[in-house]
Amino acid sequence: MRALDAALPAADGIAVFNRVYLAVTEEVDRRIDTGRFPDARAARTLDLRFAERYLAAVDAAEADRRPPACWRPLFQMRRHPGVRPLQFALAGINAHIGHDLALAVVDACRDLGCEPADLADEYERVGDLLVALEERVREELMPGPDLLQIADPLTHLLGSWSLERARDATWTAARALWALRRLPDVAEEFTERLDTAVGFAGRMLLTPLRD
């Protein structure tokens, strides 16, 4: 993530999200190191599996392969001049929380030999951090009052998506995927539909507000 931050132009949509996610990852690492998570091993495993999903999407796009549907809108629109930085940040958060986090919980449970319920504390602590960061991102990237008055559609877009609701839905999805692990065909179909639905929400968040 630090290499991406150094290599990408600041206005690139992936760079905008990457800065947000890098800040989250560094804060999670600090909190793990200072004992803020009850189970450091579980927290690190979840954090690692979570990050791997995002980095795999970046690798796929750079290799001209198709990233998951949840990430495609951001990669497709990353240089569009009509999309504002806040939209890029929220679209990335939407993809990573709405899709990747559910799969990361399942991956972590397999690695640790545990149930999703055993990761509930770590999930909630990471989620609380993400919510706090989202609030900061909105404050830092929100256009000034004059511009916002002109760009009323941005107000509508921002009000149509909530990280807290996405986090709750993701926990339900993770539990469902874990319950379906012995039904691989059904689990694959569920994952594909989740991916598509999150991608649709991302496309709406990236609606250009100017040419």
N, CA, C and O of each residue as an XYZ file, in Angstrom:
844
protein
N       0.828     -1.208      0.000
C       0.000      0.000      0.000
C       0.862      1.257      0.000
O       0.516      2.249     -0.643
N       1.980      1.219      0.718
C       2.879      2.375      0.704
C       3.495      2.548     -0.682
O       3.686      3.674     -1.142
N       3.807      1.430     -1.351
C       4.361      1.514     -2.708
C       3.340      2.112     -3.664
O       3.692      2.925     -4.518
N       2.090      1.720     -3.529
C       1.035      2.295     -4.368
C       0.886      3.783     -4.095
O       0.734      4.580     -5.020
N       0.931      4.146     -2.836
C       0.792      5.555     -2.469
C       1.891      6.399     -3.104
O       1.648      7.529     -3.528
N       3.102      5.846     -3.166
C       4.222      6.580     -3.743
C       4.167      6.621     -5.267
O       4.660      7.564     -5.885
N       3.562      5.591     -5.872
C       3.614      5.462     -7.330
C       2.453      6.136     -8.051
O       2.618      6.588     -9.184
N       1.286      6.215     -7.424
C       0.100      6.697     -8.123
C      -0.051      8.212     -8.019
O       0.303      8.797     -6.996
N      -0.572      8.853     -9.065
C      -0.889     10.288     -8.973
C      -1.916     10.520     -7.874
O      -2.810      9.697     -7.675
N      -1.797     11.618     -7.171
C      -2.654     11.873     -6.005
C      -4.134     11.883     -6.351
O      -4.964     11.492     -5.530
N      -4.477     12.329     -7.566
C      -5.884     12.451     -7.941
C      -6.481     11.149     -8.469
O      -7.693     11.072     -8.670
N      -5.669     10.139     -8.695
C      -6.157      8.839     -9.167
C      -7.127      8.267     -8.129
O      -6.857      8.318     -6.929
N      -8.248      7.728     -8.590
C      -9.253      7.209     -7.667
C      -8.752      6.094     -6.786
O      -9.148      6.001     -5.624
N      -7.878      5.233     -7.316
C      -7.295      4.170     -6.498
C      -6.383      4.770     -5.443
O      -6.357      4.304     -4.304
N      -5.634      5.802     -5.812
C      -4.751      6.465     -4.853
C      -5.544      7.080     -3.710
O      -5.127      7.014     -2.553
N      -6.693      7.679     -4.032
C      -7.531      8.292     -2.995
C      -7.965      7.243     -1.981
O      -7.833      7.446     -0.774
N      -8.488      6.110     -2.478
C      -8.896      5.056     -1.555
C      -7.696      4.463     -0.831
O      -7.768      4.184      0.366
N      -6.599      4.268     -1.545
C      -5.419      3.644     -0.948
C      -4.916      4.434      0.259
O      -4.493      3.847      1.254
N      -4.964      5.770      0.171
C      -4.538      6.595      1.303
C      -5.429      6.354      2.515
O      -4.953      6.274      3.648
N      -6.727      6.240      2.257
C      -7.673      5.967      3.341
C      -7.379      4.613      3.968
O      -7.307      4.491      5.190
N      -7.210      3.607      3.136
C      -7.024      2.249      3.646
C      -5.672      2.084      4.333
O      -5.554      1.355      5.318
N      -4.660      2.761      3.811
C      -3.354      2.715      4.458
C      -3.443      3.283      5.876
O      -2.840      2.743      6.804
N      -4.188      4.361      6.038
C      -4.361      4.951      7.372
C      -5.064      3.966      8.311
O      -4.699      3.854      9.481
N      -6.072      3.254      7.796
C      -6.778      2.256      8.605
C      -5.828      1.143      9.024
O      -5.777      0.769     10.196
N      -5.077      0.617      8.062
C      -4.176     -0.498      8.344
C      -3.121     -0.112      9.372
O      -2.817     -0.889     10.278
N      -2.567      1.079      9.233
C      -1.553      1.523     10.190
C      -2.142      1.698     11.585
O      -1.484      1.397     12.581
N      -3.376      2.182     11.658
C      -4.013      2.361     12.963
C      -4.353      1.013     13.587
O      -4.192      0.837     14.794
N      -4.822      0.054     12.780
C      -5.085     -1.285     13.298
C      -3.799     -1.893     13.844
O      -3.802     -2.479     14.927
N      -2.689     -1.755     13.097
C      -1.405     -2.299     13.563
C      -0.988     -1.661     14.885
O      -0.505     -2.349     15.785
N      -1.174     -0.344     15.004
C      -0.812      0.332     16.253
C      -1.643     -0.202     17.421
O      -1.127     -0.434     18.515
N      -2.919     -0.387     17.170
C      -3.788     -0.854     18.255
C      -3.494     -2.300     18.644
O      -3.590     -2.662     19.817
N      -3.136     -3.122     17.665
C      -2.742     -4.494     17.985
C      -1.474     -4.478     18.828
O      -1.381     -5.176     19.837
N      -0.491     -3.671     18.406
C       0.802     -3.621     19.104
C       0.670     -3.098     20.534
O       1.478     -3.441     21.396
N      -0.340     -2.272     20.787
C      -0.513     -1.707     22.129
C      -1.566     -2.461     22.950
O      -2.003     -1.989     23.999
N      -1.963     -3.637     22.458
C      -2.854     -4.491     23.230
C      -4.305     -4.070     23.242
O      -5.040     -4.413     24.168
N      -4.729     -3.339     22.242
C      -6.113     -2.871     22.209
C      -7.086     -3.935     21.696
O      -8.301     -3.774     21.812
N      -6.551     -5.026     21.125
C      -7.386     -6.135     20.676
C      -7.213     -7.303     21.641
O      -6.082     -7.647     21.984
N      -8.307     -7.922     22.088
C      -8.194     -9.020     23.050
C      -7.385    -10.199     22.518
O      -6.634    -10.827     23.264
N      -7.539    -10.501     21.221
C      -6.837    -11.625     20.602
C      -6.004    -11.070     19.450
O      -6.509    -10.884     18.342
N      -4.740    -10.811     19.715
C      -3.876    -10.182     18.713
C      -3.715    -11.066     17.484
O      -3.707    -10.567     16.358
N      -3.586    -12.375     17.689
C      -3.405    -13.285     16.550
C      -4.625    -13.257     15.637
O      -4.484    -13.201     14.415
N      -5.809    -13.294     16.216
C      -7.026    -13.254     15.417
C      -7.149    -11.931     14.670
O      -7.534    -11.900     13.502
N      -6.817    -10.837     15.358
C      -6.903     -9.522     14.730
C      -5.935     -9.405     13.561
O      -6.297     -8.883     12.507
N      -4.710     -9.887     13.738
C      -3.722     -9.816     12.665
C      -4.138    -10.682     11.471
O      -3.966    -10.293     10.316
N      -4.678    -11.840     11.768
C      -5.107    -12.735     10.686
C      -6.231    -12.106      9.884
O      -6.203    -12.125      8.653
N      -7.221    -11.548     10.570
C      -8.326    -10.890      9.873
C      -7.825     -9.695      9.083
O      -8.236     -9.491      7.941
N      -6.942     -8.904      9.676
C      -6.396     -7.733      8.998
C      -5.635     -8.136      7.731
O      -5.767     -7.487      6.693
N      -4.845     -9.203      7.817
C      -4.064     -9.673      6.677
C      -4.969    -10.187      5.563
O      -4.796     -9.816      4.402
N      -5.919    -11.028      5.905
C      -6.811    -11.586      4.886
C      -7.651    -10.494      4.231
O      -7.966    -10.565      3.043
N      -8.007     -9.492      5.015
C      -8.773     -8.355      4.510
C      -7.940     -7.581      3.479
O      -8.418     -7.287      2.384
N      -6.703     -7.256      3.835
C      -5.832     -6.499      2.931
C      -5.534     -7.272      1.664
O      -5.448     -6.682      0.587
N      -5.374     -8.583      1.773
C      -5.051     -9.402      0.606
C      -6.122     -9.294     -0.476
O      -5.809     -9.341     -1.666
N      -7.367     -9.152     -0.073
C      -8.459     -9.049     -1.059
C      -8.312     -7.779     -1.890
O      -8.475     -7.816     -3.110
N      -8.009     -6.673     -1.252
C      -7.820     -5.413     -1.975
C      -6.599     -5.482     -2.882
O      -6.670     -5.094     -4.048
N      -5.491     -5.970     -2.362
C      -4.262     -6.021     -3.146
C      -4.399     -6.985     -4.323
O      -3.805     -6.760     -5.377
N      -5.172     -8.053     -4.154
C      -5.422     -8.970     -5.269
C      -6.214     -8.285     -6.371
O      -5.979     -8.539     -7.552
N      -7.150     -7.420     -5.998
C      -7.918     -6.673     -7.006
C      -7.006     -5.720     -7.768
O      -7.124     -5.586     -8.986
N      -6.097     -5.060     -7.056
C      -5.136     -4.162     -7.708
C      -4.242     -4.947     -8.664
O      -4.013     -4.525     -9.797
N      -3.743     -6.083     -8.203
C      -2.883     -6.913     -9.051
C      -3.616     -7.371    -10.308
O      -3.043     -7.381    -11.398
N      -4.880     -7.749    -10.154
C      -5.658     -8.197    -11.306
C      -5.813     -7.079    -12.325
O      -5.646     -7.301    -13.524
N      -6.130     -5.884    -11.856
C      -6.308     -4.754    -12.771
C      -5.003     -4.404    -13.479
O      -5.008     -4.108    -14.674
N      -3.887     -4.436    -12.756
C      -2.598     -4.092    -13.353
C      -2.149     -5.139    -14.368
O      -1.385     -4.831    -15.283
N      -2.623     -6.377    -14.207
C      -2.276     -7.456    -15.131
C      -3.307     -7.614    -16.247
O      -3.298     -8.609    -16.971
N      -4.200     -6.623    -16.382
C      -5.256     -6.658    -17.404
C      -6.178     -7.860    -17.243
O      -6.720     -8.378    -18.219
N      -6.347     -8.296    -15.994
C      -7.364     -9.290    -15.675
C      -8.538     -8.582    -15.004
O      -8.398     -7.459    -14.520
N      -9.669     -9.228    -14.978
C     -10.857     -8.596    -14.409
C     -10.849     -8.731    -12.890
O     -10.855     -9.845    -12.365
N     -10.835     -7.602    -12.184
C     -10.983     -7.680    -10.732
C     -12.418     -8.054    -10.380
O     -13.275     -8.068    -11.264
N     -12.705     -8.356     -9.129
C     -14.087     -8.639     -8.731
C     -15.025     -7.503     -9.142
O     -14.610     -6.349     -9.252
N     -16.289     -7.845     -9.366
C     -17.275     -6.859     -9.832
C     -17.393     -5.673     -8.892
O     -17.667     -4.559     -9.339
N     -17.190     -5.888     -7.598
C     -17.320     -4.797     -6.631
C     -16.256     -3.729     -6.846
O     -16.473     -2.563     -6.516
N     -15.102     -4.117     -7.398
C     -13.999     -3.169     -7.619
C     -14.005     -2.556     -9.010
O     -13.376     -1.518     -9.215
N     -14.692     -3.161     -9.973
C     -14.591     -2.695    -11.357
C     -15.007     -1.246    -11.549
O     -14.332     -0.531    -12.289
N     -16.086     -0.770    -10.922
C     -16.441      0.641    -11.137
C     -15.321      1.601    -10.743
O     -15.086      2.591    -11.436
N     -14.638      1.324     -9.651
C     -13.571      2.223     -9.216
C     -12.398      2.197    -10.192
O     -11.834      3.244    -10.510
N     -12.030      1.022    -10.664
C     -10.939      0.956    -11.633
C     -11.335      1.594    -12.965
O     -10.504      2.209    -13.633
N     -12.589      1.449    -13.346
C     -13.040      2.029    -14.607
C     -13.144      3.547    -14.548
O     -12.900      4.230    -15.543
N     -13.507      4.077    -13.375
C     -13.774      5.512    -13.245
C     -12.641      6.266    -12.556
O     -12.787      7.457    -12.279
N     -11.545      5.626    -12.276
C     -10.500      6.182    -11.411
C      -9.922      7.499    -11.914
O      -9.382      8.269    -11.121
N     -10.022      7.775    -13.212
C      -9.460      9.015    -13.754
C     -10.534      9.948    -14.314
O     -10.210     10.928    -14.986
N     -11.779      9.660    -14.050
C     -12.867     10.488    -14.591
C     -12.867     11.847    -13.891
O     -12.932     11.911    -12.663
N     -12.794     12.930    -14.661
C     -12.725     14.262    -14.032
C     -14.011     14.681    -13.335
O     -13.997     15.609    -12.527
N     -15.121     14.013    -13.631
C     -16.386     14.397    -13.018
C     -16.676     13.711    -11.698
O     -17.706     13.971    -11.076
N     -15.774     12.834    -11.260
C     -15.958     12.118     -9.991
C     -15.071     12.763     -8.931
O     -13.874     12.950     -9.152
N     -15.643     13.097     -7.804
C     -14.920     13.808     -6.757
C     -14.160     12.835     -5.852
O     -14.539     11.669     -5.745
N     -13.095     13.302     -5.203
C     -12.294     12.428     -4.336
C     -13.124     11.693     -3.281
O     -12.867     10.520     -3.009
N     -14.101     12.354     -2.691
C     -14.924     11.692     -1.680
C     -15.665     10.502     -2.270
O     -15.829      9.482     -1.600
N     -16.112     10.617     -3.507
C     -16.788      9.500     -4.168
C     -15.839      8.325     -4.355
O     -16.220      7.177     -4.128
N     -14.599      8.606     -4.770
C     -13.610      7.537     -4.929
C     -13.382      6.824     -3.594
O     -13.359      5.595     -3.534
N     -13.214      7.601     -2.538
C     -12.950      7.011     -1.226
C     -14.104      6.123     -0.777
O     -13.883      5.001     -0.322
N     -15.329      6.617     -0.901
C     -16.480      5.840     -0.440
C     -16.734      4.620     -1.320
O     -17.168      3.580     -0.825
N     -16.468      4.739     -2.624
C     -16.644      3.586     -3.507
C     -15.663      2.479     -3.143
O     -16.018      1.301     -3.174
N     -14.430      2.847     -2.798
C     -13.466      1.848     -2.359
C     -13.851      1.220     -1.033
O     -13.734      0.009     -0.850
N     -14.310      2.049     -0.112
C     -14.767      1.529      1.176
C     -15.950      0.590      0.968
O     -16.028     -0.460      1.606
N     -16.866      0.958      0.087
C     -18.017      0.119     -0.221
C     -17.582     -1.249     -0.724
O     -18.094     -2.268     -0.260
N     -16.637     -1.286     -1.675
C     -16.176     -2.557     -2.231
C     -15.471     -3.400     -1.171
O     -15.692     -4.607     -1.068
N     -14.632     -2.752     -0.400
C     -13.805     -3.493      0.543
C     -14.615     -3.986      1.742
O     -14.415     -5.107      2.210
N     -15.520     -3.158      2.233
C     -16.347     -3.578      3.371
C     -17.474     -4.495      2.908
O     -17.711     -5.546      3.503
N     -18.169     -4.090      1.841
C     -19.366     -4.820      1.430
C     -19.096     -6.213      0.897
O     -19.943     -7.097      1.024
N     -17.938     -6.422      0.306
C     -17.618     -7.718     -0.298
C     -16.401     -8.376      0.358
O     -16.491     -9.492      0.871
N     -15.259     -7.671      0.337
C     -14.010     -8.292      0.770
C     -14.012     -8.706      2.229
O     -13.460     -9.748      2.583
N     -14.629     -7.898      3.077
C     -14.578     -8.187      4.509
C     -15.318     -9.478      4.846
O     -14.869    -10.240      5.703
N     -16.436     -9.731      4.189
C     -17.169    -10.976      4.437
C     -16.308    -12.185      4.086
O     -16.268    -13.161      4.835
N     -15.623    -12.122      2.952
C     -14.767    -13.235      2.542
C     -13.539    -13.347      3.444
O     -13.047    -14.444      3.710
N     -13.048    -12.190      3.913
C     -11.892    -12.207      4.809
C     -12.230    -12.871      6.141
O     -11.391    -13.569      6.711
N     -13.433    -12.665      6.639
C     -13.855    -13.324      7.881
C     -13.837    -14.836      7.693
O     -13.356    -15.568      8.558
N     -14.361    -15.300      6.567
C     -14.371    -16.743      6.288
C     -12.941    -17.263      6.156
O     -12.610    -18.315      6.705
N     -12.088    -16.527      5.427
C     -10.682    -16.933      5.286
C     -10.006    -17.031      6.650
O      -9.292    -17.994      6.927
N     -10.235    -16.034      7.497
C      -9.607    -16.017      8.818
C     -10.104    -17.175      9.682
O      -9.323    -17.786     10.413
N     -11.383    -17.474      9.601
C     -11.927    -18.600     10.375
C     -11.272    -19.911      9.950
O     -10.966    -20.759     10.788
N     -11.061    -20.074      8.654
C     -10.389    -21.292      8.180
C      -8.951    -21.348      8.685
O      -8.483    -22.402      9.115
N      -8.251    -20.218      8.635
C      -6.857    -20.177      9.102
C      -6.752    -20.492     10.587
O      -5.851    -21.210     11.019
N      -7.679    -19.948     11.357
C      -7.604    -20.049     12.817
C      -8.343    -21.261     13.380
O      -8.203    -21.589     14.558
N      -9.140    -21.931     12.517
C      -9.923    -23.064     12.998
C     -10.995    -22.651     13.983
O     -11.219    -23.327     14.987
N     -11.663    -21.533     13.695
C     -12.679    -21.021     14.613
C     -13.964    -20.706     13.860
O     -14.043    -20.891     12.646
N     -14.962    -20.234     14.583
C     -16.241    -19.824     14.022
C     -16.274    -18.299     13.902
O     -15.527    -17.610     14.597
N     -17.137    -17.764     13.023
C     -17.248    -16.301     12.949
C     -17.527    -15.649     14.294
O     -17.018    -14.563     14.569
N     -18.326    -16.291     15.133
C     -18.638    -15.712     16.446
C     -17.380    -15.470     17.273
O     -17.349    -14.569     18.111
N     -16.338    -16.278     17.037
C     -15.094    -16.119     17.780
C     -14.317    -14.876     17.348
O     -13.409    -14.430     18.048
N     -14.679    -14.324     16.192
C     -14.018    -13.119     15.685
C     -14.876    -11.873     15.865
O     -14.533    -10.800     15.369
N     -15.987    -12.017     16.573
C     -16.931    -10.901     16.679
C     -16.299     -9.668     17.315
O     -16.525     -8.553     16.845
N     -15.512     -9.847     18.374
C     -14.890     -8.695     19.037
C     -13.926     -7.975     18.092
O     -13.941     -6.747     17.998
N     -13.090     -8.745     17.396
C     -12.136     -8.149     16.464
C     -12.869     -7.445     15.328
O     -12.476     -6.358     14.905
N     -13.928     -8.067     14.841
C     -14.723     -7.477     13.764
C     -15.318     -6.142     14.203
O     -15.270     -5.164     13.457
N     -15.871     -6.101     15.396
C     -16.494     -4.881     15.883
C     -15.467     -3.773     16.105
O     -15.738     -2.611     15.803
N     -14.304     -4.116     16.623
C     -13.281     -3.101     16.885
C     -12.750     -2.515     15.582
O     -12.547     -1.305     15.479
N     -12.525     -3.378     14.580
C     -12.099     -2.875     13.273
C     -13.222     -2.035     12.658
O     -12.965     -0.988     12.064
N     -14.456     -2.497     12.802
C     -15.596     -1.755     12.262
C     -15.755     -0.386     12.890
O     -16.044      0.587     12.195
N     -15.569     -0.301     14.198
C     -15.664      0.991     14.875
C     -14.596      1.960     14.366
O     -14.851      3.152     14.195
N     -13.409      1.430     14.131
C     -12.327      2.257     13.590
C     -12.668      2.757     12.197
O     -12.418      3.917     11.870
N     -13.239      1.885     11.379
C     -13.615      2.269     10.018
C     -14.700      3.343     10.018
O     -14.657      4.271      9.210
N     -15.661      3.219     10.912
C     -16.725      4.221     10.992
C     -16.139      5.577     11.370
O     -16.500      6.599     10.788
N     -15.230      5.581     12.351
C     -14.602      6.838     12.753
C     -13.793      7.431     11.605
O     -13.782      8.645     11.405
N     -13.121      6.572     10.858
C     -12.325      7.058      9.732
C     -13.225      7.597      8.624
O     -12.915      8.606      7.991
N     -14.344      6.909      8.400
C     -15.262      7.390      7.360
C     -15.736      8.808      7.678
O     -15.835      9.652      6.787
N     -16.026      9.059      8.946
C     -16.460     10.403      9.340
C     -15.368     11.427      9.048
O     -15.646     12.531      8.581
N     -14.117     11.045      9.330
C     -13.011     11.955      9.062
C     -12.832     12.184      7.558
O     -12.565     13.302      7.117
N     -12.984     11.108      6.783
C     -12.853     11.220      5.323
C     -13.912     12.153      4.769
O     -13.621     12.990      3.914
N     -15.131     12.016      5.246
C     -16.208     12.894      4.772
C     -15.887     14.360      5.096
O     -16.121     15.248      4.276
N     -15.358     14.599      6.281
C     -15.030     15.972      6.668
C     -13.889     16.537      5.825
O     -13.931     17.696      5.412
N     -12.868     15.714      5.570
C     -11.693     16.198      4.851
C     -11.938     16.355      3.352
O     -11.394     17.266      2.729
N     -12.750     15.477      2.772
C     -12.930     15.474      1.321
C     -14.233     16.117      0.864
O     -14.474     16.261     -0.335
N     -15.074     16.504      1.823
C     -16.329     17.159      1.442
C     -16.027     18.519      0.811
O     -15.231     19.288      1.349
N     -16.664     18.821     -0.338
C     -16.454     20.149     -0.936
C     -16.937     21.240      0.006
O     -17.741     20.998      0.907
N     -16.427     22.455     -0.222
C     -16.847     23.592      0.578
C     -18.318     23.890      0.395
O     -18.921     23.409     -0.565
N     -18.925     24.676      1.291
C     -20.370     24.954      1.248
C     -20.845     25.521     -0.089
O     -21.915     25.146     -0.568
N     -20.073     26.410     -0.694
C     -20.516     26.999     -1.959
C     -20.579     25.953     -3.057
O     -21.544     25.897     -3.820
N     -19.533     25.113     -3.134
C     -19.503     24.081     -4.155
C     -20.582     23.041     -3.904
O     -21.220     22.560     -4.840
N     -20.785     22.695     -2.630
C     -21.784     21.688     -2.300
C     -23.178     22.171     -2.663
O     -24.024     21.376     -3.072
N     -23.425     23.471     -2.518
C     -24.735     23.997     -2.873
C     -24.988     23.813     -4.367
O     -26.109     23.522     -4.783
N     -23.928     23.985     -5.175
C     -24.060     23.782     -6.613
C     -24.206     22.307     -6.938
O     -24.984     21.935     -7.816
N     -23.464     21.471     -6.238
C     -23.417     20.042     -6.531
C     -24.378     19.279     -5.624
O     -23.962     18.369     -4.907
N     -25.648     19.640     -5.651
C     -26.635     18.966     -4.819
C     -26.666     17.452     -5.001
O     -26.928     16.749     -4.025
N     -26.410     16.900     -6.211
C     -26.403     15.435     -6.348
C     -25.418     14.748     -5.416
O     -25.652     13.606     -5.021
N     -24.319     15.410     -5.050
C     -23.372     14.803     -4.128
C     -24.018     14.567     -2.770
O     -23.787     13.536     -2.139
N     -24.822     15.517     -2.323
C     -25.524     15.346     -1.056
C     -26.418     14.113     -1.105
O     -26.487     13.345     -0.145
N     -27.097     13.931     -2.224
C     -27.969     12.759     -2.394
C     -27.147     11.475     -2.367
O     -27.527     10.513     -1.698
N     -26.024     11.447     -3.085
C     -25.194     10.245     -3.132
C     -24.664      9.896     -1.747
O     -24.672      8.730     -1.352
N     -24.204     10.903     -1.008
C     -23.635     10.643      0.311
C     -24.674     10.120      1.286
O     -24.365      9.333      2.180
N     -25.902     10.564      1.104
C     -26.961     10.114      1.996
C     -27.519      8.751      1.656
O     -28.304      8.189      2.420
N     -27.116      8.208      0.501
C     -27.694      6.938      0.045
C     -26.894      5.728      0.497
O     -27.301      4.593      0.252
N     -25.748      5.957      1.161
C     -24.892      4.833      1.565
C     -24.400      5.058      2.979
O     -24.045      6.176      3.350
N     -24.379      4.003      3.762
C     -23.948      4.088      5.153
C     -22.964      2.965      5.456
O     -23.261      1.799      5.197
N     -21.807      3.298      5.996
C     -20.831      2.272      6.347
C     -21.362      1.384      7.465
O     -21.129      0.175      7.460
N     -22.067      1.967      8.415
C     -22.597      1.153      9.516
C     -23.576      0.106      9.004
O     -23.535     -1.045      9.437
N     -24.461      0.496      8.082
C     -25.389     -0.493      7.514
C     -24.632     -1.541      6.710
O     -24.956     -2.727      6.765
N     -23.616     -1.097      5.956
C     -22.816     -2.036      5.171
C     -22.086     -3.018      6.082
O     -21.995     -4.207      5.775
N     -21.568     -2.520      7.203
C     -20.842     -3.384      8.141
C     -21.776     -4.439      8.720
O     -21.393     -5.603      8.832
N     -22.994     -4.053      9.089
C     -23.955     -5.017      9.636
C     -24.322     -6.070      8.597
O     -24.401     -7.257      8.911
N     -24.547     -5.632      7.353
C     -24.895     -6.571      6.284
C     -23.743     -7.523      6.002
O     -23.962     -8.695      5.699
N     -22.523     -7.023      6.102
C     -21.351     -7.856      5.837
C     -21.202     -8.946      6.882
O     -20.846    -10.077      6.550
N     -21.468     -8.624      8.133
C     -21.391     -9.651      9.174
C     -22.396    -10.759      8.908
O     -22.083    -11.937      9.078
N     -23.596    -10.391      8.495
C     -24.599    -11.394      8.147
C     -24.130    -12.237      6.963
O     -24.298    -13.456      6.960
N     -23.545    -11.586      5.963
C     -23.045    -12.304      4.786
C     -21.923    -13.269      5.176
O     -21.872    -14.395      4.682
N     -21.033    -12.833      6.053
C     -19.934    -13.699      6.485
C     -20.465    -14.944      7.196
O     -19.997    -16.056      6.952
N     -21.438    -14.746      8.068
C     -22.022    -15.890      8.773
C     -22.726    -16.832      7.810
O     -22.655    -18.051      7.964
N     -23.410    -16.267      6.813
C     -24.093    -17.094      5.819
C     -23.084    -17.894      5.004
O     -23.283    -19.085      4.764
N     -22.002    -17.246      4.576
C     -20.982    -17.951      3.798
C     -20.335    -19.066      4.617
O     -20.037    -20.138      4.091
N     -20.121    -18.808      5.896
C     -19.541    -19.846      6.746
C     -20.499    -21.029      6.865
O     -20.075    -22.184      6.825
N     -21.774    -20.743      7.010
C     -22.767    -21.815      7.106
C     -22.880    -22.595      5.801
O     -23.257    -23.767      5.803
N     -22.551    -21.940      4.680
C     -22.660    -22.581      3.368
C     -21.363    -23.242      2.913
O     -21.279    -23.708      1.776
N     -20.360    -23.293      3.770
C     -19.044    -23.761      3.321
C     -19.056    -25.216      2.853
O     -18.192    -25.616      2.072
N     -20.015    -26.007      3.315
C     -20.110    -27.402      2.873
C     -21.038    -27.551      1.670
O     -21.305    -28.664      1.216
N     -21.525    -26.425      1.160
C     -22.337    -26.402     -0.065
C     -21.645    -25.453     -1.048
O     -22.115    -24.335     -1.264
N     -20.539    -25.890     -1.639
C     -19.714    -24.977     -2.441
C     -20.444    -24.323     -3.600
O     -20.184    -23.160     -3.911
N     -21.347    -25.037     -4.242
C     -22.074    -24.440     -5.367
C     -22.951    -23.276     -4.893
O     -23.002    -22.226     -5.533
N     -23.632    -23.474     -3.777
C     -24.496    -22.421     -3.239
C     -23.646    -21.260     -2.722
O     -23.992    -20.094     -2.915
N     -22.538    -21.586     -2.070
C     -21.648    -20.540     -1.557
C     -21.088    -19.697     -2.700
O     -20.992    -18.475     -2.581
N     -20.720    -20.340     -3.798
C     -20.192    -19.602     -4.955
C     -21.255    -18.679     -5.543
O     -20.968    -17.532     -5.887
N     -22.475    -19.179     -5.656
C     -23.552    -18.341     -6.182
C     -23.834    -17.164     -5.253
O     -24.042    -16.042     -5.716
N     -23.842    -17.411     -3.961
C     -24.062    -16.345     -2.978
C     -22.969    -15.287     -3.100
O     -23.257    -14.090     -3.095
N     -21.712    -15.729     -3.212
C     -20.591    -14.806     -3.318
C     -20.686    -13.963     -4.586
O     -20.422    -12.762     -4.553
N     -21.059    -14.582     -5.694
C     -21.192    -13.851     -6.958
C     -22.284    -12.796     -6.867
O     -22.113    -11.678     -7.353
N     -23.395    -13.145     -6.252
C     -24.491    -12.178     -6.122
C     -24.110    -11.034     -5.179
O     -24.467     -9.880     -5.420
N     -23.393    -11.354     -4.123
C     -22.902    -10.313     -3.214
C     -21.959     -9.376     -3.960
O     -22.073     -8.156     -3.845
N     -21.049     -9.933     -4.706
C     -20.092     -9.157     -5.491
C     -20.807     -8.221     -6.461
O     -20.463     -7.045     -6.571
N     -21.800     -8.753     -7.159
C     -22.541     -7.956     -8.132
C     -23.311     -6.830     -7.462
O     -23.314     -5.699     -7.949
N     -23.963     -7.134     -6.344
C     -24.752     -6.116     -5.644
C     -23.877     -4.996     -5.115
O     -24.248     -3.825     -5.205
N     -22.727     -5.336     -4.568
C     -21.818     -4.318     -4.049
C     -21.250     -3.488     -5.204
O     -21.074     -2.277     -5.075
N     -20.966     -4.142     -6.325
C     -20.500     -3.417     -7.496
C     -21.529     -2.430     -8.022
O     -21.178     -1.337     -8.466
N     -22.783     -2.810     -7.972
C     -23.858     -1.909     -8.411
C     -23.899     -0.665     -7.518
O     -24.024      0.457     -8.007
N     -23.793     -0.878     -6.206
C     -23.777      0.267     -5.290
C     -22.572      1.165     -5.559
O     -22.681      2.390     -5.505
N     -21.425      0.553     -5.848
C     -20.235      1.328     -6.160
C     -20.405      2.164     -7.410
O     -19.950      3.307     -7.462
N     -21.050      1.611     -8.406
C     -21.282      2.367     -9.650
C     -22.165      3.582     -9.377
O     -21.953      4.648     -9.955
N     -23.140      3.426     -8.510
C     -23.993      4.567     -8.170
C     -23.189      5.635     -7.424
O     -23.356      6.829     -7.675
N     -22.324      5.208     -6.513
C     -21.516      6.172     -5.760
C     -20.572      6.958     -6.665
O     -20.178      8.077     -6.337
N     -20.211      6.368     -7.805
C     -19.255      7.001     -8.713
C     -19.950      7.742     -9.864
O     -19.314      8.043    -10.874
N     -21.217      8.030     -9.721
C     -21.925      8.812    -10.752
C     -21.212     10.142    -10.960
O     -21.070     10.906    -10.006
N     -20.755     10.448    -12.187
C     -20.068     11.724    -12.421
C     -20.998     12.908    -12.151
O     -22.160     12.912    -12.557
N     -20.465     13.898    -11.466
C     -21.255     15.085    -11.124
C     -20.909     16.277    -12.007
O     -21.484     17.356    -11.868
N     -19.957     16.067    -12.922
C     -19.618     17.098    -13.888
C     -18.929     16.398    -15.053
O     -18.509     15.249    -14.916
N     -18.808     17.065    -16.188
C     -18.173     16.471    -17.372
C     -16.666     16.398    -17.184
O     -15.956     15.928    -18.073
